[in-house]
Amino acid sequence: MATFTTFEDQQLNYFKFLSIVLDEFTNALRQTFISLWDSKYGSLPGYQPWDDSLTVRTIFQKLEGRTVVPPSIKEWDYNELLRSIIFSSSFGTAVSGGKKETLSELYIAPLKLSEKSLLPNVVGKNQDESITLSVDQLRRLRNKACHSSSTKKIDKDSFDSYIQCTKDAFAALGVSTTSVDNIVSLTENDFP
């Protein structure tokens, strides 16, 4: 006969949030990359909307100055997606001297925030800034979940705050929050 462990609410909060971070953040970033690519390059001569073909991946490789064509976007992990969105020269803006600043250099660095703090707002003055702030907020939330929780517990106030920050970031990115709401509504009986 199997023995079942009961979980404290704070442990369930941790499991739920980690599930959102590990699964839903990557999905949101994948959608964001494709949307950003399509809006910046999809209709330019010599480019095409992101269809995950070798052709479009080779174009991205050349823009980024990479030596290897990236694999299918379906294989990109969270870090690759993050790097390809806010730390990418492809989506940056040319500044003096022809150098391109990444979205992170343009919109995150000037804030001079501690790495441990969450952003107070993810809505920027323009679409690029909103995307950058939202993606960086997801990065900050992921760091909180993956690097700072040795107790594997999240109290209710922190959990509610993290979920609201996640939903705000998803909304700014144009990503549905239905999956987040579904995970938040899980009970102890839904976990093995």
CORQUIKA-V971228 format. One line per field, one symbol per residue. burial: + if it has 9 or more other ideal C-beta (glycine too) atoms within 8 Angstrom, else -. A space follows every 50 residues. Layout:
burial->???
//
This chain:
burial->------+--++++++++++++-++++++++++++++++-+++-----+-+ -----++++++--+-----+--+--+-+-+++++++++++++-------+ -+++++++---------++--+-+---+++++++++++++++++++--+- --++---++-+++-+++++++++-+-+-++--++-+------
//
